[in-house]
Amino acid sequence: MSKSVAAVRNAVVYVRASGNRLESFEHKLDSGRITRGSLTLDVRTRWNSTFLMLTRALKFRHGFDKMEAEDKLYSDHFLEMDNGQMRVGPPLKADWDKVDGLIDILTVFYQSTLVVSASTTVCSHKVYSEICDIDNHLTTVSKSADLDLSVKAEAMRGKFDKYWDGLDNINRLLIIASVFDPRNKMKFANLCFETLYGKGSLQSKWLGESVSDVMVKLFEEYNTNRSNPPGFASSASQGGTTAGGHRPAYHVADVEVKVGTEGMASVYNKLVNEEGYDETKTELDIYLKESVENPKSSLLGTEYDVLSWWRFNSTRFPVLSELARDILAMQVSSVASESAFSTSGQILVPQRSCLTHYMIEVLMCTEQWMKADHHIGEKGVENFAQMVADIEEQDQLEKEFQFASEEQGN
């Protein structure tokens, strides 16, 4: 499909080259006024920018067709030589159809990048949903009547399965992260299993059981660590209450309780031991059996905040909230770290090779703070001015420390 993409790209380049061409193109359209931003150019090494260029160009397909029929300069542009070869284009009906199919296969990937990489909030609980959507999409496209799309989807599916080692062997924490979204719990995970492997299938049941087993083990581990924190002292050495808030049991020695004088507590304990009783439900059992949260209850126009829900319910689920905090904090994309390296590479150049590591850190952090200044100010945490004051104070302390060290050396 590369020739079809190149034909559309060359058409966009021609229209954007000058104001007169853009005005001539505008006259061919039935819609309102357009600008250069309406037709974007792409970076050829970045598929998402090519996707945006093709999406925008497809909206103005009618205008490009009219340019080919009515504008001789536009047609002559594709008769010129480009790097020793005839310039590809103009885009024909077959090219537009291929571009349309390519956009269809890439849309789900582009939406997933927005969820995973373009979010300023935690997104680990959304990842498994995106993975299942991609899997279903590739399965559907691989059965398409379009042979080109079918072959491409099969190749992409091979890479997809190799990366995740098959969805049945996927890291269970990705699934558990979706369970800790109170709008989903296990109902969403079970729905995904049934969609992938069939309702009531052994594979879906096995996946559900394996996820439950991992959650139970995680909960037991966190519960044990919470009950026995580091430096935990025995109740005998404390002489008061135990770490759990229970008073130690005191036994009265050499006191014989006569038959018929047992207290009600003793009688009840015997009754319970004889008849048996259900074990107390854990926080995990209570959380999973409660109804899921209704997404409609969130404020209109605002994204549902999973962390706020767990913060608000931390008193009900003290152990489970700690587990959810660690699970939801998983970094599910390397885009942030890659972006940091790219930014530092733009700052530390040969012309500015004398910058200290501290100044590089300040420049990089300041850029992010300025972008987030408005959002941070709304929450009332701290604003950009306070951050700058902290930087200046830290810089002054480092200078004083360096001066003191030099004085001691002399």
C-alpha positions as CSV (number, residue, x, y, z in Angstrom):
1,M,0.0,0.0,0.0
2,S,3.0,2.3,0.1
3,K,2.4,3.7,-3.4
4,S,-1.2,4.6,-2.5
5,V,0.1,6.4,0.7
6,A,2.8,8.2,-1.3
7,A,0.2,9.4,-3.9
8,V,-1.9,10.9,-1.1
9,R,1.1,12.4,0.6
10,N,2.3,14.1,-2.7
11,A,-1.2,15.5,-3.2
12,V,-1.2,17.0,0.2
13,V,2.3,18.4,-0.3
14,Y,1.2,20.1,-3.5
15,V,-1.9,21.8,-1.9
16,R,0.0,23.0,1.1
17,A,3.0,24.4,-0.9
18,S,1.5,27.9,-1.4
19,G,-1.5,30.1,-0.6
20,N,-2.7,30.1,-4.2
21,R,-2.8,26.4,-4.4
22,L,-4.6,26.2,-1.1
23,E,-7.2,28.8,-2.3
24,S,-7.7,26.9,-5.5
25,F,-8.2,23.7,-3.6
26,E,-10.7,25.5,-1.3
27,H,-12.9,26.5,-4.3
28,K,-13.2,22.8,-5.2
29,L,-14.8,22.0,-1.9
30,D,-18.4,22.3,-0.9
31,S,-17.6,22.7,2.8
32,G,-16.4,25.8,4.6
33,R,-13.0,27.5,4.7
34,I,-9.9,25.3,5.3
35,T,-6.4,26.2,6.4
36,R,-3.1,24.5,6.1
37,G,-3.8,22.9,9.4
38,S,-6.7,21.1,7.9
39,L,-4.3,19.1,5.8
40,T,-1.4,17.9,7.9
41,L,1.9,16.6,6.7
42,D,3.3,13.4,8.2
43,V,6.6,12.3,9.6
44,R,7.3,9.2,7.5
45,T,9.0,7.3,10.4
46,R,5.9,7.7,12.7
47,W,2.9,5.7,11.7
48,N,0.5,7.7,13.8
49,S,1.3,11.0,12.0
50,T,0.8,9.2,8.7
51,F,-2.5,7.9,10.0
52,L,-3.6,11.5,10.9
53,M,-2.5,12.8,7.4
54,L,-4.5,10.1,5.6
55,T,-7.5,10.6,7.8
56,R,-7.6,14.3,7.1
57,A,-6.9,13.9,3.4
58,L,-9.7,11.3,3.1
59,K,-12.2,13.9,4.4
60,F,-11.3,16.1,1.4
61,R,-11.2,13.3,-1.2
62,H,-13.8,15.0,-3.3
63,G,-11.6,18.1,-3.6
64,F,-8.6,16.2,-4.7
65,D,-10.7,14.4,-7.4
66,K,-11.9,17.8,-8.7
67,M,-8.3,19.1,-8.7
68,E,-7.3,16.2,-11.0
69,A,-10.2,16.9,-13.4
70,E,-10.0,20.7,-13.5
71,D,-6.5,21.9,-12.4
72,K,-3.9,21.3,-15.1
73,L,-1.0,22.5,-12.8
74,Y,-2.0,19.8,-10.3
75,S,-1.9,17.1,-13.0
76,D,1.4,18.4,-14.4
77,H,2.9,18.2,-10.9
78,F,2.8,14.4,-11.0
79,L,4.5,14.3,-14.4
80,E,7.6,15.8,-13.0
81,M,10.7,13.7,-11.9
82,D,11.4,13.2,-8.2
83,N,14.8,11.6,-7.4
84,G,15.1,10.3,-10.9
85,Q,11.7,8.7,-10.9
86,M,8.2,9.8,-11.9
87,R,6.4,11.4,-9.0
88,V,3.8,9.0,-7.6
89,G,0.2,10.2,-8.0
90,P,-2.3,11.7,-8.3
91,P,-4.3,9.4,-6.0
92,L,-7.0,7.4,-7.9
93,K,-10.1,5.7,-6.7
94,A,-8.1,2.5,-6.1
95,D,-5.6,4.5,-3.9
96,W,-8.4,6.1,-1.9
97,D,-10.0,2.7,-1.3
98,K,-6.7,1.2,-0.1
99,V,-6.2,4.3,2.2
100,D,-9.7,3.9,3.6
101,G,-9.0,0.2,4.4
102,L,-5.6,1.1,6.0
103,I,-7.3,3.7,8.2
104,D,-9.8,1.2,9.3
105,I,-7.1,-1.2,10.5
106,L,-5.1,1.5,12.2
107,T,-7.9,3.3,14.0
108,V,-8.0,0.9,16.9
109,F,-4.2,1.2,17.4
110,Y,-4.4,5.0,17.3
111,Q,-7.2,5.0,19.9
112,S,-5.1,2.7,22.1
113,T,-2.1,5.0,22.0
114,L,-4.3,7.9,23.2
115,V,-5.5,5.8,26.1
116,V,-2.1,4.4,27.1
117,S,0.4,7.0,26.1
118,A,-1.4,10.3,25.9
119,S,-3.1,10.1,29.3
120,T,-2.0,12.2,32.3
121,T,-3.7,9.9,34.8
122,V,-3.2,6.2,35.7
123,C,-4.2,3.9,32.9
124,S,-3.0,0.5,33.9
125,H,-6.7,-0.5,34.5
126,K,-7.5,0.3,30.9
127,V,-4.8,-1.7,29.2
128,Y,-6.3,-5.2,29.2
129,S,-9.4,-3.8,27.5
130,E,-7.3,-2.2,24.7
131,I,-5.4,-5.5,24.3
132,C,-8.6,-7.4,23.8
133,D,-10.0,-4.8,21.4
134,I,-6.8,-5.1,19.3
135,D,-7.0,-8.9,19.3
136,N,-10.7,-8.9,18.2
137,H,-9.9,-6.3,15.5
138,L,-7.0,-8.2,14.0
139,T,-9.1,-11.4,14.0
140,T,-11.9,-9.6,12.1
141,V,-9.6,-7.9,9.6
142,S,-7.7,-11.2,8.9
143,K,-11.0,-12.7,7.7
144,S,-11.6,-9.7,5.4
145,A,-12.4,-10.2,1.7
146,D,-9.6,-7.6,0.9
147,L,-6.6,-9.8,0.4
148,D,-4.1,-7.1,1.1
149,L,-5.6,-6.2,4.4
150,S,-6.1,-9.9,5.3
151,V,-2.4,-10.6,4.7
152,K,-1.3,-7.6,6.6
153,A,-3.6,-8.4,9.6
154,E,-2.2,-12.0,9.8
155,A,1.4,-10.6,9.9
156,M,0.4,-8.1,12.6
157,R,-1.4,-10.9,14.5
158,G,1.8,-13.0,14.5
159,K,3.8,-10.1,16.1
160,F,0.9,-9.4,18.5
161,D,0.9,-13.0,19.8
162,K,4.6,-13.2,20.0
163,Y,4.8,-10.0,22.1
164,W,2.1,-11.1,24.6
165,D,3.0,-14.8,24.5
166,G,-0.6,-15.5,23.6
167,L,-3.5,-13.9,25.6
168,D,-3.9,-17.0,27.7
169,N,-0.3,-16.6,29.0
170,I,-0.4,-12.8,29.4
171,N,0.9,-11.4,32.7
172,R,-2.0,-11.7,35.1
173,L,-1.3,-8.3,36.7
174,L,-2.6,-6.6,33.6
175,I,-5.9,-8.4,34.1
176,I,-5.9,-7.8,37.8
177,A,-5.4,-4.1,37.2
178,S,-8.7,-4.0,35.3
179,V,-10.4,-5.9,38.2
180,F,-9.4,-3.1,40.6
181,D,-11.5,-0.7,38.5
182,P,-14.7,-0.6,40.6
183,R,-16.7,-0.3,37.4
184,N,-15.4,-3.6,36.1
185,K,-14.3,-6.0,38.9
186,M,-14.4,-9.6,37.6
187,K,-17.4,-9.2,35.5
188,F,-15.4,-7.3,32.8
189,A,-12.6,-9.9,32.9
190,N,-15.0,-12.8,32.6
191,L,-16.7,-11.1,29.6
192,C,-13.3,-10.7,27.9
193,F,-12.5,-14.4,28.5
194,E,-15.9,-15.5,27.1
195,T,-15.5,-13.2,24.0
196,L,-12.0,-14.6,23.3
197,Y,-12.5,-18.3,24.0
198,G,-16.3,-18.8,24.0
199,K,-18.9,-18.7,26.8
200,G,-18.6,-21.6,29.2
201,S,-15.4,-22.9,27.6
202,L,-12.7,-24.6,29.6
203,Q,-10.1,-21.9,28.6
204,S,-12.3,-19.0,29.9
205,K,-13.0,-20.9,33.2
206,W,-9.3,-21.7,33.6
207,L,-8.3,-18.0,33.1
208,G,-10.9,-16.8,35.6
209,E,-9.7,-19.3,38.2
210,S,-6.0,-18.4,37.6
211,V,-6.7,-14.7,38.0
212,S,-8.7,-15.3,41.2
213,D,-5.8,-17.5,42.6
214,V,-3.3,-14.8,42.0
215,M,-5.5,-12.1,43.6
216,V,-6.0,-14.3,46.7
217,K,-2.2,-14.9,47.0
218,L,-1.5,-11.2,46.6
219,F,-4.1,-10.3,49.2
220,E,-2.8,-12.8,51.7
221,E,0.7,-11.5,51.2
222,Y,-0.3,-7.9,51.8
223,N,-2.5,-8.9,54.7
224,T,0.4,-10.7,56.3
225,N,2.7,-7.8,55.9
226,R,0.2,-5.4,57.4
227,S,-0.5,-7.7,60.4
228,N,3.3,-8.2,61.0
229,P,5.1,-5.0,60.0
230,P,8.9,-4.7,60.3
231,G,10.0,-4.2,63.9
232,F,6.8,-5.8,65.2
233,A,7.1,-6.5,69.0
234,S,5.4,-9.3,70.9
235,S,2.4,-8.6,73.1
236,A,4.3,-9.9,76.1
237,S,7.0,-7.2,75.8
238,Q,4.5,-4.4,75.2
239,G,2.5,-4.9,78.3
240,G,-0.6,-3.1,77.0
241,T,-2.6,-3.8,73.9
242,T,-1.3,-5.8,70.9
243,A,-0.5,-4.2,67.5
244,G,-4.0,-5.1,66.3
245,G,-5.6,-3.1,69.2
246,H,-6.7,-6.2,71.2
247,R,-5.9,-6.6,74.9
248,P,-3.9,-9.7,75.8
249,A,-5.9,-12.5,77.3
250,Y,-5.4,-12.9,81.1
251,H,-6.2,-16.3,82.6
252,V,-7.1,-16.7,86.3
253,A,-5.2,-19.7,87.7
254,D,-6.5,-22.3,90.1
255,V,-10.2,-21.3,89.6
256,E,-12.5,-24.2,89.0
257,V,-15.8,-23.4,87.2
258,K,-18.6,-25.6,88.5
259,V,-21.0,-27.3,86.2
260,G,-24.1,-25.2,85.5
261,T,-22.3,-21.9,86.1
262,E,-20.8,-21.4,82.7
263,G,-21.2,-18.0,81.2
264,M,-23.2,-17.4,78.1
265,A,-20.0,-16.8,76.1
266,S,-18.8,-20.3,76.9
267,V,-22.2,-21.8,76.0
268,Y,-22.2,-20.0,72.7
269,N,-18.6,-21.0,71.8
270,K,-19.6,-24.7,72.4
271,L,-22.6,-24.2,70.2
272,V,-20.5,-22.7,67.4
273,N,-17.9,-25.5,67.6
274,E,-20.6,-28.2,67.4
275,E,-22.6,-26.7,64.5
276,G,-19.8,-25.1,62.7
277,Y,-19.8,-21.6,61.1
278,D,-18.8,-19.9,57.9
279,E,-15.4,-18.3,57.8
280,T,-15.4,-14.5,57.9
281,K,-15.3,-13.0,54.4
282,T,-12.2,-11.2,53.4
283,E,-12.0,-7.7,52.0
284,L,-11.3,-9.2,48.6
285,D,-14.5,-11.3,48.8
286,I,-16.6,-8.4,49.8
287,Y,-15.2,-6.1,47.1
288,L,-15.8,-8.7,44.3
289,K,-19.3,-9.6,45.4
290,E,-20.5,-6.0,45.7
291,S,-22.2,-4.4,42.7
292,V,-20.0,-2.6,40.3
293,E,-20.0,1.2,40.3
294,N,-22.3,2.9,37.8
295,P,-20.2,5.0,35.3
296,K,-23.2,7.3,34.9
297,S,-22.8,8.5,38.5
298,S,-19.6,10.3,37.6
299,L,-19.8,14.0,36.9
300,L,-20.6,14.9,33.3
301,G,-17.5,15.7,31.2
302,T,-15.0,14.4,33.8
303,E,-13.1,11.2,33.7
304,Y,-13.8,8.6,36.3
305,D,-11.0,8.7,38.9
306,V,-10.2,5.2,40.1
307,L,-7.6,6.3,42.6
308,S,-10.0,8.7,44.3
309,W,-12.5,5.8,44.7
310,W,-9.9,3.7,46.5
311,R,-8.8,6.7,48.6
312,F,-12.3,7.3,49.7
313,N,-12.9,3.6,50.4
314,S,-9.5,2.9,52.1
315,T,-11.2,2.7,55.5
316,R,-13.5,-0.1,54.2
317,F,-10.7,-1.9,52.4
318,P,-7.4,-1.0,54.2
319,V,-5.4,-4.0,52.9
320,L,-7.0,-4.1,49.4
321,S,-6.5,-0.3,48.9
322,E,-2.7,-0.8,49.5
323,L,-2.7,-3.6,47.0
324,A,-4.7,-1.6,44.5
325,R,-2.4,1.4,44.9
326,D,0.6,-0.7,43.9
327,I,-1.2,-2.5,41.0
328,L,-2.6,0.6,39.5
329,A,0.8,2.3,39.6
330,M,2.3,0.0,37.0
331,Q,3.9,1.8,34.1
332,V,2.3,0.2,31.0
333,S,4.1,2.3,28.4
334,S,7.7,3.3,27.7
335,V,6.7,6.5,25.9
336,A,7.4,8.7,29.0
337,S,11.0,7.5,29.4
338,E,11.6,7.6,25.7
339,S,10.3,11.2,25.6
340,A,12.5,12.1,28.6
341,F,15.6,10.9,26.7
342,S,14.5,12.8,23.6
343,T,14.0,16.0,25.5
344,S,17.4,15.7,27.3
345,G,19.0,15.1,23.9
346,Q,17.6,18.4,22.6
347,I,18.8,20.3,25.7
348,L,22.3,18.8,26.0
349,V,23.9,19.7,22.6
350,P,27.5,20.5,21.7
351,Q,26.7,24.2,21.9
352,R,25.5,23.8,25.5
353,S,27.9,21.1,26.7
354,C,28.9,22.9,29.9
355,L,25.4,22.6,31.5
356,T,25.5,20.8,34.9
357,H,23.4,17.8,35.6
358,Y,21.4,19.9,38.0
359,M,20.6,22.6,35.4
360,I,19.5,19.9,32.9
361,E,17.2,18.5,35.5
362,V,15.7,21.9,36.2
363,L,15.2,22.7,32.5
364,M,13.4,19.4,31.9
365,C,11.2,19.6,35.0
366,T,10.3,23.2,34.4
367,E,8.9,22.3,31.0
368,Q,6.7,19.7,32.5
369,W,5.6,22.0,35.4
370,M,4.7,24.8,33.0
371,K,2.4,22.3,31.1
372,A,0.8,21.1,34.3
373,D,0.6,24.5,36.1
374,H,-3.0,25.0,35.2
375,H,-4.1,21.5,36.4
376,I,-2.0,21.6,39.5
377,G,-3.3,25.0,40.5
378,E,-6.9,23.8,40.2
379,K,-6.3,21.1,42.7
380,G,-4.8,23.5,45.1
381,V,-1.6,21.6,45.6
382,E,1.0,24.1,44.5
383,N,1.6,26.4,41.6
384,F,4.5,27.2,39.3
385,A,5.7,30.1,41.4
386,Q,6.1,27.9,44.5
387,M,8.0,25.4,42.4
388,V,10.4,28.1,41.2
389,A,10.9,29.3,44.7
390,D,11.8,25.7,45.8
391,I,14.3,25.5,42.9
392,E,16.0,28.8,43.9
393,E,16.2,27.7,47.5
394,Q,17.7,24.4,46.5
395,D,20.2,26.1,44.2
396,Q,21.2,28.5,47.0
397,L,21.7,25.6,49.4
398,E,23.9,23.8,46.9
399,K,26.0,26.9,46.4
400,E,26.5,27.4,50.2
401,F,27.4,23.7,50.6
402,Q,29.9,24.0,47.8
403,F,31.4,27.2,49.3
404,A,31.7,25.6,52.7
405,S,33.4,22.5,51.3
406,E,36.0,24.8,49.5
407,E,36.6,26.7,52.7
408,Q,37.3,23.4,54.6
409,G,39.6,22.3,51.9
410,N,41.6,25.5,52.1
